[in-house]
Amino acid sequence: MTDYLILLAPSSNRVYSGSADTLVAAELEVMCGGLPGEPPTIEPVTVAGVGYLQLSLPELGAETTAALSRLSALFAVFERVGDQLRPIEVSKPDLFDDDLVSIPKYQGKTNEQFTRLLLNVTLASLQRPQEAPLSILDPLCGRGTTLSTGLIFGHDVAGVEGDLKAVEAYAAFLRTYLRRKRLKHSAEMSPVRRDGKSLGRRLDVEVTPPRTSPSASGPGRPLSLTVFSGDTRQSLALYGKRRFDAVVTDAPYGVVHGSHTDVRGVSGKRDRSPAGLLRDAVGVWAQQLKKGGALGLSWNTYGLSREDLTAIAEKAGLQACADGPYLRFGHRVDSSIYRDLFVAVKV
């Protein structure tokens, strides 16, 4: 058995950094869960006053190395040889620079490391072929952190966002970013009309990554990004027959950006809990999944229990991942938000 020490990248969010070792350990356990052989042992350790995640397994094979390369908070990996640490080369497979997600700054933005973790855990839970490019939907996409991370992973992405100004801000950022990076692309905003009525706006982007992998010299295949402005509960109507490998979203926490609902007598009012929105929307999102596809979402447990969320998902025909590392993602964001991660698969 060989020990490998993972040095985690620091986070700009101090509270998140305090939980990162536990979260990343659970993330890696999920990502390695489908690999052949015995599951590795993962635990936090301290060496010379520095914290690491210790990964213990017979050998560091290609599949485990690939999982490490996608890890949300990877900074460096070392093999422990006696009292010495030998660096292990692990290259991230990202197709775009990380400033695609780190440049935008705005209130309510989800931590970039957590967004990557949420995507990793959801995609690792798919029960269908995982060859890129996958198709990913964020039905509450805001200003696009999840969508941009999906592009970095090399996938086609789509979103729905109720705030038209957020869609316009994301479109403006992408146009500026892609021009500055001199990437081959097209980006258009167009009105959406049906039966003579305006349904909002649609953003369509096609971009060719600068590389197929960090070591490749040539550009990759074009990736697509689509965002509709509109109600997430109309996501199925907006995208029609299009189906997705994964639905990944950060649900409203009911604090800064509460969920807006217009059902059951609360028209136009801010709902302090995401429960009403999720009860209406999860069934819609489930219909947009391909068979074997996965729903992954983060939510504030102070507004909705895991048991209630599981019941909502099962009613929509999804099977919850409810054991082992899937139950170790809960962490405090602030005094009014205790965030957790939920994954369910369309069987």
C-alpha positions in Angstrom: 0.0 0.0 0.0 1.4 3.4 -1.0 0.4 6.8 0.5 -0.1 9.8 -1.7 -0.5 13.2 -0.1 -2.8 15.8 -1.8 -2.1 19.4 -1.0 -5.3 21.4 -1.4 -5.5 24.7 -3.2 -6.5 27.6 -0.8 -9.9 29.1 -1.3 -10.7 32.8 -1.1 -13.6 31.9 1.1 -12.3 31.3 4.7 -15.4 29.4 5.8 -15.2 27.1 2.8 -11.5 26.5 3.3 -12.3 25.3 6.8 -14.5 22.5 5.4 -12.5 21.8 2.2 -10.6 18.7 3.4 -13.8 16.9 4.4 -15.6 18.0 1.2 -12.8 17.1 -1.2 -12.3 13.7 0.5 -16.0 12.9 -0.1 -15.7 14.2 -3.7 -12.7 12.0 -4.4 -14.4 9.0 -2.9 -17.4 9.4 -5.2 -15.1 9.9 -8.2 -13.2 6.8 -7.4 -16.3 4.8 -6.5 -16.8 3.4 -10.0 -13.1 2.5 -10.6 -11.9 -1.1 -10.5 -10.3 -2.6 -7.4 -10.8 -1.8 -3.7 -11.8 1.8 -2.9 -8.9 3.9 -1.6 -8.6 5.1 2.0 -8.8 8.9 2.1 -8.2 10.8 5.3 -6.8 14.2 6.5 -3.2 14.2 7.8 -0.7 16.8 9.0 3.0 16.6 8.0 5.4 19.2 9.3 2.5 21.4 10.3 0.9 21.3 6.8 -2.5 19.7 6.2 -2.9 17.2 3.4 -5.4 14.6 2.3 -3.8 11.1 2.4 -4.8 8.7 -0.4 -3.8 5.1 0.4 -3.9 2.5 -2.4 -1.7 -0.2 -4.0 -0.8 2.1 -7.0 -1.7 5.3 -8.6 -3.2 4.1 -11.8 -4.3 6.1 -14.8 -7.9 6.3 -13.9 -7.2 7.5 -10.3 -4.7 10.0 -11.7 -7.5 11.3 -14.1 -9.9 11.6 -11.1 -7.2 13.6 -9.2 -6.6 15.9 -12.2 -10.3 17.0 -12.1 -10.5 17.5 -8.4 -12.0 20.7 -7.3 -9.2 21.9 -5.0 -6.1 20.1 -6.2 -2.9 22.0 -5.8 -0.2 19.3 -5.8 0.2 15.5 -5.2 3.2 13.8 -3.5 4.1 10.2 -3.0 5.2 9.6 0.5 8.5 7.7 0.5 9.7 7.3 4.1 10.3 10.8 5.4 10.3 12.4 2.0 7.6 13.6 -0.4 8.2 12.9 -4.1 6.1 15.2 -6.4 3.7 13.5 -8.8 2.9 15.2 -12.1 -0.9 15.7 -12.5 -2.0 17.9 -15.3 -5.6 19.3 -15.2 -7.6 18.5 -18.4 -9.2 21.9 -18.5 -9.9 23.2 -22.0 -10.1 26.9 -21.0 -8.1 29.0 -18.4 -9.7 29.2 -15.0 -10.2 33.0 -15.3 -13.3 32.1 -17.3 -15.0 31.5 -13.9 -12.8 33.6 -11.6 -13.0 37.0 -13.3 -16.7 37.7 -12.7 -17.4 39.1 -9.2 -20.9 39.7 -7.9 -23.1 39.3 -4.8 -24.4 35.7 -4.4 -21.8 34.1 -6.7 -21.2 30.4 -5.8 -17.7 29.6 -4.8 -15.8 28.4 -7.9 -14.3 25.4 -6.1 -17.7 24.2 -4.8 -19.2 24.6 -8.3 -16.4 22.3 -9.7 -17.0 19.9 -6.8 -20.8 19.8 -7.5 -20.2 19.1 -11.2 -17.6 16.4 -10.4 -19.8 14.6 -8.0 -22.9 14.7 -10.3 -21.0 13.6 -13.4 -19.3 10.8 -11.5 -22.8 9.5 -10.6 -24.0 9.1 -14.1 -25.2 5.6 -15.0 -24.7 6.2 -18.7 -21.6 6.6 -21.0 -19.4 9.5 -19.9 -17.5 10.2 -23.0 -17.2 14.0 -23.7 -18.8 16.1 -24.7 -21.7 15.6 -22.3 -24.7 17.8 -22.2 -25.3 19.7 -19.0 -28.3 21.9 -18.0 -28.3 24.4 -15.2 -31.9 25.5 -14.8 -31.1 28.2 -12.3 -27.9 29.4 -14.0 -27.6 33.0 -12.7 -24.6 34.6 -14.3 -23.1 31.3 -15.5 -20.6 30.0 -13.0 -21.8 26.4 -13.6 -22.1 26.9 -17.3 -18.5 28.3 -17.6 -17.2 25.4 -15.5 -18.9 23.0 -17.8 -17.2 24.6 -20.8 -13.9 24.3 -19.0 -14.6 20.5 -18.6 -15.2 20.3 -22.4 -19.0 19.8 -22.3 -22.0 21.4 -24.1 -24.0 23.5 -21.6 -27.4 25.1 -21.3 -29.3 27.1 -18.8 -32.5 28.9 -17.7 -32.5 32.1 -15.7 -35.4 34.2 -14.5 -33.4 37.4 -14.3 -33.0 38.8 -17.8 -30.3 41.3 -16.5 -28.2 38.4 -15.3 -28.4 36.7 -18.7 -27.4 40.0 -20.4 -24.5 40.5 -18.0 -23.3 37.0 -18.7 -23.6 37.5 -22.4 -21.6 40.8 -22.2 -18.9 39.1 -20.1 -18.6 36.1 -22.6 -18.3 38.4 -25.6 -15.6 40.5 -24.0 -13.7 37.4 -22.6 -13.8 35.4 -25.8 -12.6 38.4 -27.9 -9.8 39.2 -25.5 -8.7 35.6 -25.5 -8.9 35.6 -29.4 -11.0 32.5 -29.4 -13.0 31.5 -32.4 -16.6 32.0 -31.4 -20.1 33.3 -32.2 -22.4 34.9 -29.6 -26.0 36.1 -30.3 -28.9 37.3 -28.2 -32.3 36.9 -29.8 -35.9 37.3 -28.8 -38.0 34.3 -28.1 -41.6 34.5 -29.3 -44.4 31.8 -29.5 -48.0 32.3 -30.6 -47.2 36.0 -31.0 -46.1 36.4 -27.4 -42.7 37.4 -26.1 -41.2 34.7 -23.9 -37.9 36.4 -23.2 -34.5 36.3 -24.7 -32.1 33.5 -25.8 -28.3 33.5 -25.7 -26.5 31.2 -28.1 -22.7 30.8 -28.0 -20.5 28.6 -30.0 -16.8 28.6 -29.0 -13.8 26.6 -30.1 -11.5 25.7 -27.2 -7.9 26.8 -27.6 -6.8 23.1 -27.2 -8.2 19.6 -26.9 -6.1 19.1 -23.7 -3.4 21.1 -21.9 -0.7 19.2 -23.8 -2.3 19.4 -27.2 -1.3 22.1 -29.7 -4.4 22.3 -31.9 -7.9 23.6 -31.1 -10.7 21.3 -29.9 -14.2 20.8 -31.4 -16.7 23.7 -31.0 -18.7 23.7 -27.8 -22.2 25.1 -27.5 -23.8 27.3 -24.8 -27.5 28.2 -24.7 -29.4 30.2 -22.1 -33.1 31.1 -22.0 -34.4 33.9 -19.9 -37.6 32.6 -18.2 -39.2 30.6 -15.5 -37.2 27.4 -14.6 -40.5 25.6 -14.3 -41.0 26.2 -18.1 -37.6 24.7 -18.8 -39.1 21.6 -20.5 -41.2 23.8 -22.8 -38.2 26.1 -23.6 -35.9 23.2 -24.6 -38.5 21.0 -26.2 -37.3 17.5 -27.0 -33.7 18.2 -26.0 -32.5 15.9 -23.2 -29.4 16.2 -21.0 -26.9 13.9 -19.4 -26.9 15.9 -16.2 -28.9 18.7 -14.5 -26.6 20.6 -12.1 -27.7 23.7 -10.2 -27.2 25.7 -7.0 -30.7 26.2 -5.6 -31.7 29.5 -4.0 -30.8 29.7 -0.4 -33.8 31.9 0.6 -31.6 34.6 2.0 -29.8 36.9 -0.5 -31.6 35.5 -3.6 -34.7 33.8 -2.4 -36.8 31.7 -4.8 -39.6 33.5 -6.6 -42.8 31.5 -7.0 -46.1 32.4 -8.5 -48.2 29.5 -7.3 -50.3 28.6 -4.3 -51.2 32.2 -3.4 -47.7 33.7 -3.2 -47.6 35.5 -6.6 -44.9 38.1 -6.8 -43.7 37.5 -3.2 -40.2 36.3 -2.2 -40.3 32.8 -0.7 -37.8 32.6 2.1 -37.4 28.9 1.4 -36.5 27.1 -1.8 -39.0 24.3 -1.0 -41.9 25.7 -3.1 -39.7 26.2 -6.1 -38.0 22.7 -5.8 -41.4 21.0 -5.4 -42.5 22.5 -8.7 -39.3 22.3 -10.6 -37.6 19.0 -9.8 -40.3 17.1 -11.7 -39.7 19.3 -14.8 -35.9 18.9 -14.6 -36.3 15.1 -14.2 -38.1 14.9 -17.5 -35.2 16.7 -19.2 -32.7 14.0 -18.1 -31.7 11.1 -20.4 -32.0 7.6 -18.9 -29.1 7.1 -16.5 -28.6 10.8 -16.2 -28.0 12.5 -12.9 -29.5 15.5 -11.1 -27.1 17.3 -8.7 -28.0 20.3 -6.7 -26.9 22.2 -3.6 -29.4 23.7 -1.3 -29.9 25.3 2.1 -31.0 22.6 4.5 -32.5 25.2 6.9 -35.3 25.6 4.3 -35.8 22.0 3.3 -34.7 18.7 4.8 -32.8 16.0 2.9 -35.7 13.6 3.6 -38.2 16.0 2.0 -35.9 16.6 -0.9 -35.5 12.9 -1.4 -39.3 12.5 -1.4 -39.6 15.2 -4.1 -37.0 13.5 -6.2 -38.5 10.0 -5.9 -41.9 11.4 -6.8 -40.3 12.7 -10.0 -39.0 9.2 -10.8 -35.4 9.7 -9.6 -33.4 7.4 -7.3 -31.4 9.3 -4.7 -27.8 8.6 -3.9 -28.1 8.4 -0.2 -25.2 6.6 1.4 -21.5 6.8 2.0 -19.7 9.9 0.8 -23.0 11.4 -0.6 -23.9 12.2 3.0 -20.7 14.0 3.9 -21.0 17.2 1.9 -22.9 19.3 4.4 -21.1 22.5 5.5 -21.8 25.9 7.0 -21.8 28.9 4.7 -22.9 31.5 7.2 -25.3 31.6 10.2 -28.4 31.3 8.1 -27.1 28.8 5.5 -26.1 25.2 6.0 -25.4 24.0 2.5 -25.6 20.4 1.4 -25.3 18.4 -1.9 -28.0 16.1 -3.3 -27.6 13.7 -6.2 -30.3 11.5 -7.8 -30.2 9.3 -10.9 -32.9 8.7 -13.5 -33.1 4.9 -13.7 
